[in-house]
Amino acid sequence: MKFVSILALALFTLNSHSAEQCASWGCVSTIEELYTNAVGNIYVSTPLDETGANCTVYPGNYFILPPDQQNTDKVYSQILAAYISQSKIQLRITEGDGYCKIKYVRQSAVF
């Protein structure tokens, strides 16, 4: 019985880690780091490996939120709220893009 419990726990742990990866469309995770440069680009990283996304991550594994995108201020507000609260957020990128530009973000109690 003890073996079955340990096996179930191991399988649950394995399954949890597989869900904690970035996919071709982006990542679902907490925000690990944010920074902005003088041009106004906002760089976002997670504790995951962003290179799994179908785009070129900015060196240091960052997704980019450019200042000239429509609704950048609203998207950044949601990213910043997730960062401050350490809650998970879905970062959806534009697939096949040069640098990984954030297309939209989404928060849910399900994550």
C-alpha positions as CSV (number, residue, x, y, z in Angstrom):
1,M,0.0,0.0,0.0
2,K,2.9,2.3,0.8
3,F,4.4,1.6,-2.6
4,V,1.2,2.5,-4.4
5,S,1.0,5.8,-2.5
6,I,4.6,6.7,-3.4
7,L,4.0,5.7,-7.0
8,A,0.9,7.9,-7.2
9,L,2.8,10.8,-5.7
10,A,5.6,10.4,-8.1
11,L,3.2,10.3,-11.1
12,F,1.4,13.4,-9.8
13,T,4.8,15.2,-9.5
14,L,5.8,14.2,-13.0
15,N,2.5,15.4,-14.4
16,S,2.8,18.7,-12.6
17,H,6.3,19.3,-14.0
18,S,5.1,18.5,-17.6
19,A,2.4,21.2,-17.2
20,E,5.1,23.7,-16.1
21,Q,6.6,24.1,-19.5
22,C,6.3,26.7,-22.2
23,A,4.5,25.6,-25.4
24,S,4.8,26.9,-29.0
25,W,2.2,29.5,-28.3
26,G,3.8,30.9,-25.0
27,C,3.8,30.1,-21.3
28,V,1.5,29.8,-18.3
29,S,3.5,30.7,-15.2
30,T,4.3,33.3,-12.6
31,I,6.4,36.3,-13.6
32,E,10.0,36.1,-12.5
33,E,11.4,39.3,-13.8
34,L,10.3,42.5,-15.5
35,Y,12.4,45.3,-16.9
36,T,12.0,48.2,-19.3
37,N,14.6,49.8,-21.5
38,A,14.9,53.5,-22.7
39,V,13.1,52.7,-25.9
40,G,10.1,51.5,-23.9
41,N,10.2,47.8,-24.5
42,I,9.0,45.8,-21.6
43,Y,10.8,42.5,-21.1
44,V,9.1,39.6,-19.2
45,S,10.6,36.4,-18.0
46,T,9.2,33.4,-16.1
47,P,10.9,30.7,-14.1
48,L,10.3,28.4,-17.1
49,D,12.3,27.9,-20.2
50,E,10.8,30.4,-22.8
51,T,12.8,28.8,-25.6
52,G,9.9,26.3,-26.0
53,A,7.9,29.0,-27.7
54,N,7.7,29.2,-31.5
55,C,9.7,32.5,-31.7
56,T,13.2,33.8,-30.9
57,V,13.4,34.7,-27.2
58,Y,15.3,37.8,-26.4
59,P,18.7,37.0,-24.8
60,G,18.2,36.0,-21.2
61,N,14.9,34.2,-22.1
62,Y,12.6,37.2,-22.3
63,F,9.3,37.8,-24.0
64,I,8.8,41.4,-25.2
65,L,5.9,43.8,-24.9
66,P,6.6,46.6,-27.4
67,P,5.4,50.1,-26.5
68,D,3.8,50.7,-29.9
69,Q,1.4,47.7,-29.7
70,Q,-2.3,48.6,-29.2
71,N,-3.3,48.3,-25.5
72,T,0.3,47.9,-24.2
73,D,-0.6,49.8,-21.1
74,K,-3.5,47.4,-20.3
75,V,-1.5,44.3,-21.0
76,Y,1.4,45.6,-18.9
77,S,-1.0,46.4,-16.0
78,Q,-2.2,42.8,-16.0
79,I,1.4,41.4,-16.2
80,L,2.4,43.7,-13.3
81,A,-0.6,42.7,-11.2
82,A,0.4,39.0,-11.7
83,Y,4.0,39.8,-10.8
84,I,3.1,41.6,-7.6
85,S,0.6,38.9,-6.5
86,Q,2.8,36.1,-7.7
87,S,-0.2,34.5,-9.5
88,K,0.0,32.6,-12.7
89,I,-0.7,34.3,-16.0
90,Q,-0.9,33.1,-19.6
91,L,1.6,34.9,-21.9
92,R,0.4,34.3,-25.5
93,I,3.1,35.2,-28.0
94,T,2.9,35.8,-31.8
95,E,4.2,32.5,-33.1
96,G,6.9,32.5,-35.7
97,D,7.8,36.1,-34.9
98,G,11.3,37.5,-34.7
99,Y,11.6,38.2,-31.0
100,C,8.8,36.8,-28.9
101,K,6.3,39.6,-28.8
102,I,3.4,39.2,-26.3
103,K,0.2,39.1,-28.3
104,Y,-2.1,39.0,-25.2
105,V,-2.3,37.8,-21.6
106,R,-4.9,35.9,-19.7
107,Q,-5.5,35.1,-16.0
108,S,-7.8,32.4,-14.7
109,A,-8.5,30.7,-11.4
110,V,-8.0,27.4,-13.3
111,F,-4.2,27.8,-13.9
